[in-house]
Amino acid sequence: MKSVNKLTIKVMLLFSAVLILNLICNCGSADIKTSAKVSLGIDILLDEHLDLIQGKRVGIITNQTGVNSDGKHIIDLVFEAPEVELTALYGPEHGLRGDVEGGLTISHLVDPKTGVPIYSIYGKTKKPTPDMLQNVDVLIFDIQDVGARFYTYISTMSLCMEAAAENQISFIVLDRPNPITGTLLEGPVLAPEYQSFVGIHPIALRHGMTVGELALMFNKERWLANGIQVELHIVKMKNWRRDSWYGELGLEWIKPSPNMPSATTALLYPGMGLLESCNVSEGRGTAAPFIQIGAPWLDHVRLKQLLDNAGVAGIQIDTVRFVPVDMPGAAMNPKFKGETCLGLKLTVTEPHQFQSVAFGIHLISTIKQLHPEHFKWRSPRSPLIMFGNDYTPAAIDAGEPPDSIVRSWQPELNQFEKIRAGYLLYE
């Protein structure tokens, strides 16, 4: 009798499990949103294209973001790969581990784990010299970008492509997502006369491209020095869609720089980064850079009212007070250090709708309108470099409506979009 009861119970449990599984499998696609996991360029290189580096001396341009989907770092993965000799490492702005404050010069070092030399390519030397490349057959670029023209990793990539071409070295880009989507384009296109390390080629401020797509464009448009072209290989991702933002990918966010702590920060950065050109705090020296902004003299209550009425979609604005302080490794001597700033705290509510550059124009224009006696550009050239042209800061100074300023970029954005279309690798 006991054995019959046990058998009956087992049958009932099995039937219940099958029923539950059936219900799960037959749920409509409208009820359950599923997506395949994104495979990064580093994953695909090791799984499918190891032949690109086998039998070769390899140099890697990377930082702390250069990890595969399981969190293993490219330096370790390449060092352990069969028939591959890792001979050099190159650290961009913020260093190989991403713990150096922006703008600080970085020294040459040796990686303690592999014994491989680390060459700084930020500071006096932003482009690898022939001596730095003498033991290299192929250069790999693997860094997470944030989708804004003035974030310097894409400038580093371009200069390294030039150096590789000049020294007959092939160049591999391991592609990664544009974290703020690959669909929205914003802002002025860089005018050639304002080319700098924070704007190296004529692309939109928010360009909507991956680093692999940008590398193709830089190379085929002959934007590298003297029109030189490099032997270029792009290792594409799998399962990334252009309309995805980083928060939807199921990938861990690793800070690409000390003041980029979240994917939300990256969404705000193309617009809030423009505050670097003026005397308004962009939140450096606080725990929320680019998320909170302000100044001691700001009428932040009135500013919030005016911006709420401007109708920029996808953003929630709240008033806040904060005191910037020295933060070793992130921000030393920030604007208004030790002073109470009256400001705004920004929350992105709709990542797919929020246009950060347009919001940045509304913000800066409104602050200047409210406080003409306090607002100042940090130097005559600073806004020209950050905006990438002279007419946008001039229009702000003249008091032109923000919407009119934003519309003025459209013809050059249309032209950029036509060029860009030939280099897109993903749907």
Secondary structure, 3 states (H helix, E strand, C coil): CHHHHHHHHHHHHHHHHHHHHHHHHCCCCCCCCCCCCCECHHHHHHHHCHHHCCCCEEEEEECCCCECCCCCEHHHHHHHCCCCEEEEEEECCCCCCCCCCCCCCCCCEECCCCCCEEEECCCCCCCCCCHHHCCCCEEEEECCCCCECCCCHHHHHHHHHHHHHHCCCEEEEECCCCCCCCCCCEEEECCHHHCECCECCCCEEECCCCHHHHHHHHHHCCCCHHHCCCCEEEECCECCCCCCCHHHCCCCCCCCCCCCCCHHHHHHHHHHHHHHHECCECCCCCCCECCEEEECCCCHHHHHHHHHCCCCCCEEEEEEEECCCCECCCECCCCCCCCCEEEEEEEECCCCCCCHHHHHHHHHHHHHHHCCCCCCECCCCHHHHHHCCCHHHHHHHCCCCHHHHHHHCHHHHHHHHHHHHCCCCCC
